[in-house]
Amino acid sequence: MNESTHFGLKSVPASEKASLVMGVFSSVAGNYDLMNDLMSGGLHRLWKRRMLSVAAARPGMRILDVAAGSGDIALGLSRKLGDKGRVVLTDLNGPMLAEGARCMLDHGLLSGRADCIQSDGSRLAFRDNSFDVVSIAFGIRNFTDIEAGLAEFHRVLRPGGQFICLEFSHPVLPLLDVAYDAYSFNIIPALGEWVTGDRDAYQYLVESIRRFPDQKRFEKLISWAGFELAKYENMTGGIVALHRGYKIK
């Protein structure tokens, strides 16, 4: 029997979700960064800066950035490593990974300090205990099986390694959820249609955020995957949350 899952607010066969998500990101890859700036008013850069500031990245480490997209997080992590260490960018979507590779090439990092490897985040093509840090920004909500993804992140981390995740979450300030919903459902899809010609992709974006577990629930999922010292911090009133956990042994 084919199990079902959600694609935005729709119910779809679980076997079809990955291809549907692939279609969304293939459609918007070339305008991904521009749309992030427009949708968030540039706030996504501050959120990512905070993520990078708490990432336990030091020279000599090996870091995996999952759902690496256009490569901005991987670039920031590489800068923390300096000339020693390596960042591996992985993404299931070929056009998005190509954007990440272009970013690395533009900064001269594919000549020994970064690799781009296409891989499913819930079935990572890496050995156990391979990385010191695993990061993912605005990607895990698109997984068909979030728990499987978290288990894989734990598997490939070395003991003592850090998992760090930036993701849209649920507003916690009074009335912010009402204003956020009004903006999200009325403005973002129209903006997506104007910039990319694909309204449905950004309708999915908004709906996928609503279906993602709230901060406390996601923190529990991280702990259940085997991570310890799990914690989160809200940003912009809970519109975004930064999650951390550690593989102790």
N, C-alpha and C positions, 0 to 999 in steps of 0.2 A: 504494500500500500504506500502510495506517495504522500509523505507528510507535507503539510502546508506551513507556510510562514508568511510574514508580512513584507510587502514591498510598498513603502509608504503606508497609507491607510488601507491598501488592498490586501486581500489574502491571495497568495499564489502558491503553486507547488514549490516545495523547498528546492527541488532540482533546477528550477528555472530562475531563481533569484539572482544567482551570480551573473548569468548572461544579461539579465535586465539591468543590473547595476553597471556592468561593463558598458552597455549601450549608453547609459547616462553619462559616464565619465569620458567615453570616447567622443561624445558629442560636444562636450564643453572644455576639453583639455586645452585647446589653444587660448581660451579666454578665462582660464581658471583663476589666475592671480588677479586679473582685472575685476572679475566678479566678486572675489573675496574683498577687495578694497571697497567696491561700491556697496555691497550688501552690509558690511560692518562699519562703514565710515572710517576704515583704516584701523579699527580696533583689533582686528585679528593679528596685526603686527605686534601690538602690545601684549596680547595673550601669549603669542609665541615667544616673545622676548622673555616673559616670565618663565615659561616652560624651560627655555634654554638656561636661564639663570639658576634653576634648581637641578638641572641634569647633572648627574655625578660623572661627568666626562672629564678625563684627565689624559695628558700625553701618554701614548703607549697603549691605550685601550682599543678594543674592537667593539664597534657600535652598530646595531641594526636599527634602521628606520623603516618601519612597516607602513604600507600604504603611503609611500614617500611622495607621491604626487609630483609637484613641480620642483621639489628639492630644497625648499627654503629651510626646513628644519635640519635636514642633513647638512646643508651648508653651514648653518650655525654651529652644529655639533662638531663639524670638521675644524672650524676655527678654534674651538676649545681644545682640540687635540694638538693643534700646532702641526709641526712637521713629523710628529711621531704618532702612529695610530692609524686606524682605518675605519671608514664609515661605509657600510653596505646599505644601499637603497634597494628596497624590494616593493613591488606593486604587482597586483594581478593584471592590471590594465596596461596594455602595451603603449597606447598613445600618451597616457599620463607618465609612465616610466620614461618615455622618450623626452618628455619635458624635463624630468629630473636629470636625465643624462645631459641634456643641453645645458642646464644650470651648472652641473659639475664641470663640463668642458669649458664653459665660459670663464670659470674661475681656476682652470688649470689643475683640477683635482682628480681627473680620471687616469692620470699618469702615475699611479701608485698609492694614492691616498683615499680613493673611493672606488666602489664597484656598483654596478647596477644589474640586478638579477631579478627576472620576472618570476614571481612565486605567489602562490595562494597563502594568505596570512593564516589560514586555519590548517594548512598543511605545509609548513615551511620546509624549504629544501636545504636545511642546515643541520649539522650535527648537534647532539646534546652538548650543553655547557660550552657554547661557542662564543658568546658575547658578554661584555661587561655591562652594557646598557641596551635595553630594547625600548624604542620610542615609537609612538604612533599619535598623529594629530589629525583629528576630524576624519578618522577612517573606520574605527571599529564599529560604529553604528551601522555600517553597510555590510557587515559580515552576515552570512546566513546563519552561522552558529557562533555567537559571541563567546560562549564558554569554551568551545574548541580552540578559538583563537587565543584566549587567555592561557589555556593549557599549553599551547605551542610556545607562547612567549616565555612561560616559565621553564619549559623544557630546554630551550636554546640558551637561556641565561646561565652564566657561571654562578656558583655559590658566592654570595656577597654582592651579586649584581642587582641593578636597579631597573624596574619597569616604570615608565612614565608615560602618561596618556593625557592628552588634551582633547576634550570633546564637548560639544553642545550639551546642555543639561536643562534643568527646570528652574525657572526664576523663583526666588525666595522672598523678594521684596513685595509688599502689598501693592496690588494693582499693576505691577510690572508685567505679570503674565497676560493681563488683558491687553495692554498696549503692545506687547511683544507678539501676541497672536494676530492682532489687527495688522501690524506691520508685515509679519511673516506671510500671512495668507493673501494679503492684498497687494503688497508692493514687490516682494521678492520674485514671485513668478512673472509678473509683468516686466520687471527689470531684466530677468533672464531672457525673456522673449525679445526684448529690445536689443540687448547686447549680443546674445548668442543665436537668436532665432529658435530657441528650444525652451518653450514655456514648461513643458512637461518635466524636463530635467530638474528645474528648480521647484516645481510643485512637489516632486518626489523629495527633494532636499528638505523642504519644510516639514513634510509629513514624516520623514524618517527621524527627524529630531524629536517630534512628538511621541514617537513609538519607543524611543530609546529609554532605558531605565533611568530613574532619577539618581541623584548623587549617592544616597545611602544604599540603594539597591545595587548600584554598580560597584560600590565599595565592597559589598558583601560578595559579589561575583569574583572580584579580584582576590579576596581572601580565600574563597572556596577553591580557586585555582591553585592554591598553595603559597601565594605570596604572604609575607608577614609585614607587620608595621604599616598596613594599608591606611592611607589617609587621603583626604581631598581638601582643596580650597576652592571656594567660589570666587568667580570674577564677574564683574559687571552684573551684580545682583543675582548670580546663579545662571545667567544665560549660558555661561561656559564654566566648566569645572576642570581643575587640574588634579589628576589622580596619580598617586605614587604607591609603589609596593616594592618589596625586596625578597630575593630568593636567598634564604639564610643557609640552606644546606641542600 
